[in-house]
Amino acid sequence: MSEEALQSQNVLIAAFEGWNDACQAATNVLRHLIDVYDSHEVARINCDGFYDYQISRPMMCHIQGQRRIVWPETVFYEIRIDPEHTVYAQMAPEPNYRWKEYCRESMHIAEQCDVDAIVTLGSMYADCPHTRPLPVESFNDDCGCATEDEHCGPIGVPTVLDTMAEERGFTADPIWVSVPQYLGSDECAQGTLQLLRTLSELLGVHLDEGDLQERADRWKAQAEVLVRCNDDLADYVHRLEREYDFEQKARKQAEMSTLNIGDIVAEAESYLRGPGSGPSSELGAERQ
């Protein structure tokens, strides 16, 4: 789907903690939007029956001197970006059970909010260097990126939600960022920043980045310290850098080749039409 079409629709942005959220890069996008903009809760999904509490454990919190158990739950927010732009957000731990029923309930709430399009955010571990822009893939038929149809293997609830959304007539746009697996599971502000920027382009509205750039710079600086202290890791990162640079160079060459082929085809078609076959010659003939 084109960016222009998405900009004219009511959008629900969904992200799920757990397997689909390496280094919390995806869910932190929603936390960031909820923090920096006027937002309020509009709906919830009851957690009973969807979670294994030995995996998604409840948390004990102390609020104003009172103990409170916080259970895993799905919360929907309305986020007012500016007077002309409002989006909805769905954030939750990935459910352990009954995914189909869970996604049907999500679709029902999306319909109540008059949502037309759903954007799911995800992050995954990959062999990518922290010294280069992290790979971001928007699985969009019009953008020329890889599509979900090319993936064979395990999936998470975002893919189920995307599929069900399309079946119900919603537009579905998954966006995923890859984060370096060699840096462990600490939060990756760079991944969050790049997801936010991609989302901003897709929505056609500037999204406040707050202190994400500063946090991303600190993340890179910490990674540099780790690499300098480990020769084997430094060699590994250098290899990833070479692979990344080679792939980028090959991609640019392929794009240039495609452009050159297009120019050649256009010139050939112009030649075959001949000098007297253009619109100006036809107009001249009519005047005569």
C-alpha positions in Angstrom: 0.0 0.0 0.0 1.2 3.5 -0.8 2.1 6.0 2.0 -0.4 8.4 0.6 -3.2 5.9 1.1 -2.2 5.0 4.6 -2.0 8.7 5.6 -5.7 9.1 4.9 -6.7 6.2 7.2 -7.2 5.6 10.9 -4.2 3.5 12.0 -3.7 1.0 14.8 -0.1 0.4 15.7 0.5 -2.9 17.5 3.6 -4.3 19.3 4.0 -7.4 21.5 6.6 -8.1 24.2 8.5 -11.4 24.0 9.7 -13.4 20.9 8.7 -10.6 18.5 10.4 -7.8 20.5 14.2 -8.3 20.6 15.8 -5.8 22.9 12.4 -4.2 23.4 13.0 -2.2 20.3 9.4 -2.5 19.0 7.3 -2.0 22.2 9.6 0.9 23.2 8.2 2.7 20.1 4.8 2.6 21.6 6.0 3.5 25.1 7.8 6.5 23.6 4.7 7.7 21.7 2.5 7.3 24.8 5.0 9.3 26.9 5.6 12.2 24.5 2.0 12.7 23.3 -1.4 13.3 24.8 -2.7 9.7 25.2 -5.3 7.8 27.1 -6.5 4.3 27.5 -9.6 3.4 25.4 -9.9 -0.4 25.7 -8.5 -3.6 27.2 -8.5 -7.3 26.5 -9.1 -9.5 29.6 -6.0 -11.5 30.2 -7.7 -14.6 31.6 -7.2 -17.6 29.3 -4.6 -16.0 27.1 -1.5 -16.2 29.2 0.6 -18.9 31.0 1.5 -17.1 34.2 4.6 -19.2 34.7 5.9 -17.6 31.5 4.3 -14.2 31.5 4.4 -13.7 35.3 2.3 -11.2 37.2 4.3 -8.4 38.9 4.0 -7.1 42.4 4.1 -3.3 42.7 3.8 -0.9 45.6 1.6 2.1 44.9 1.1 4.7 47.6 2.0 2.2 50.2 -0.5 -0.4 48.9 0.6 -3.7 47.4 -0.9 -4.4 44.0 -0.5 -7.3 41.6 -0.2 -6.3 37.9 -1.3 -9.0 35.6 -0.3 -9.4 31.9 -2.8 -7.5 29.9 -3.5 -5.9 26.5 -4.1 -2.2 26.6 -5.3 0.0 23.7 -4.4 3.7 23.7 -5.6 6.7 21.7 -2.6 8.9 20.9 -3.1 12.5 19.6 0.0 13.4 17.5 -1.4 16.8 16.6 -4.8 18.4 15.9 -4.9 16.6 12.5 -3.4 13.2 13.4 -4.6 10.6 15.9 -3.4 7.0 16.0 -4.3 4.0 18.2 -1.8 1.7 19.9 -2.1 -1.9 21.1 0.6 -3.1 23.5 0.8 -6.4 25.3 2.9 -9.4 26.1 2.5 -11.9 23.3 -0.3 -14.2 24.4 0.5 -17.9 25.1 -2.8 -19.4 24.2 -5.8 -19.0 21.8 -4.2 -16.7 19.3 -7.1 -16.8 16.9 -9.6 -15.7 19.5 -7.2 -13.1 20.8 -6.7 -11.6 17.3 -10.5 -11.6 16.8 -11.0 -9.6 19.9 -8.2 -7.2 18.7 -10.1 -6.8 15.4 -13.3 -6.1 17.2 -11.7 -3.3 19.2 -10.1 -1.9 16.0 -13.5 -1.8 14.4 -14.9 0.0 17.4 -12.2 2.6 17.0 -13.0 3.0 13.2 -9.5 1.8 12.3 -8.8 1.2 8.6 -5.2 0.1 8.7 -3.0 -1.9 11.1 0.8 -1.5 11.5 2.6 -4.2 13.5 6.0 -3.5 14.8 8.6 -6.2 15.5 12.3 -6.6 16.2 14.5 -9.6 15.8 18.1 -10.7 16.5 20.3 -10.9 13.4 23.9 -10.8 12.2 24.2 -7.1 11.6 26.9 -4.6 12.8 26.1 -1.9 15.3 28.3 0.5 13.3 25.9 0.6 10.3 22.2 1.5 10.1 20.2 -1.4 11.4 18.2 -3.2 8.7 14.5 -2.2 8.7 12.1 -4.1 6.5 8.6 -2.9 5.7 6.8 -5.8 4.3 4.8 -3.8 1.8 3.9 -4.9 -1.7 4.6 -1.5 -3.2 7.9 -0.7 -1.5 10.0 -3.4 -3.3 11.1 -5.0 0.0 10.8 -8.6 1.0 7.3 -9.8 1.6 6.0 -12.1 4.3 5.1 -14.6 1.7 8.8 -15.3 1.3 9.2 -16.3 4.9 9.0 -20.0 5.8 9.3 -20.9 9.5 7.9 -20.0 12.9 5.8 -16.9 13.3 4.5 -14.7 16.1 1.1 -13.2 16.9 1.9 -10.1 14.8 1.8 -12.2 11.7 -1.5 -13.8 12.7 -2.9 -10.4 13.4 -1.7 -9.1 10.0 -3.2 -12.1 8.2 -6.6 -11.8 10.0 -6.6 -8.1 9.4 -6.2 -8.5 5.7 -8.9 -11.2 5.6 -11.3 -8.7 7.3 -10.5 -5.9 4.8 -8.0 -3.9 6.9 -4.7 -2.8 5.4 -1.8 -4.5 7.2 1.8 -3.1 7.2 4.4 -5.0 9.3 7.6 -3.2 10.0 10.6 -5.1 11.5 14.1 -4.0 12.6 17.1 -6.3 13.0 19.3 -5.8 16.1 22.8 -7.2 16.7 22.6 -10.5 18.5 26.1 -10.2 19.9 25.1 -7.3 22.1 22.7 -9.3 24.2 19.2 -8.4 25.3 19.7 -4.9 26.7 17.4 -2.2 25.2 18.4 -1.1 21.7 17.5 2.6 21.4 18.9 2.6 17.8 16.4 0.0 16.8 13.6 1.9 18.4 14.7 5.1 16.7 14.8 3.6 13.2 11.4 1.9 13.7 10.0 5.3 14.8 11.4 7.0 11.7 10.1 4.4 9.4 6.7 4.7 11.0 6.9 8.5 10.6 7.4 8.1 6.9 4.6 5.6 6.6 2.2 7.8 8.5 3.3 11.0 6.7 3.7 12.9 9.9 6.7 14.0 11.9 7.0 12.0 15.1 8.8 13.6 18.1 12.0 11.6 18.7 12.6 13.0 22.2 15.9 11.8 23.6 16.0 8.7 21.4 19.0 10.0 19.4 21.0 10.6 22.6 20.1 7.1 23.9 21.1 5.6 20.6 24.4 7.4 20.7 25.0 5.9 24.2 24.1 2.5 23.0 26.6 2.7 20.2 29.3 4.0 22.6 28.7 1.1 25.0 28.9 -1.3 22.0 32.2 0.2 21.0 33.7 -0.3 24.5 32.6 -3.9 24.4 34.1 -4.6 21.0 37.4 -2.9 21.9 37.8 -5.2 24.9 37.3 -8.4 22.9 39.5 -9.2 19.9 37.4 -12.1 18.7 34.2 -9.9 18.8 36.1 -7.1 17.0 37.0 -9.5 14.1 33.4 -10.7 14.0 32.1 -7.1 13.7 34.6 -6.2 11.0 33.4 -9.2 9.0 29.8 -8.1 9.4 30.8 -4.6 8.3 32.4 -6.0 5.1 29.3 -8.1 4.4 27.0 -5.2 5.0 29.0 -2.8 2.7 29.2 -5.4 0.0 25.5 -6.0 0.0 24.8 -2.2 -0.1 27.2 -1.8 -3.0 25.6 -4.7 -4.9 22.1 -3.3 -4.2 23.1 0.2 -5.6 24.6 -1.4 -8.7 21.4 -3.4 -9.2 19.4 -0.2 -8.9 21.6 1.6 -11.4 21.4 -1.3 -13.8 17.7 -1.2 -13.6 17.7 2.5 -14.3 20.1 2.1 -17.2 17.9 -0.7 -18.7 14.9 1.6 -18.4 16.7 4.4 -20.2 17.8 2.0 -23.0 14.3 0.7 -23.5 12.9 4.2 -23.6 15.4 5.2 -26.2 14.8 2.1 -28.3 11.0 2.7 -28.2 11.5 6.3 -29.2 13.8 5.3 -32.1 11.3 2.6 -33.3 8.5 5.1 -33.3 10.5 7.3 -35.6 10.8 11.1 -35.8 7.4 11.6 -37.4 5.3 9.5 -34.9 5.3 11.8 -31.9 2.4 14.1 -30.7 4.0 17.2 -32.2 4.3 15.7 -35.7 0.7 14.6 -35.5 -0.4 18.1 -34.5 1.6 19.6 -37.3 0.0 17.2 -39.7 -3.5 18.3 -38.6 -2.6 22.0 -39.0 -1.4 21.4 -42.6 
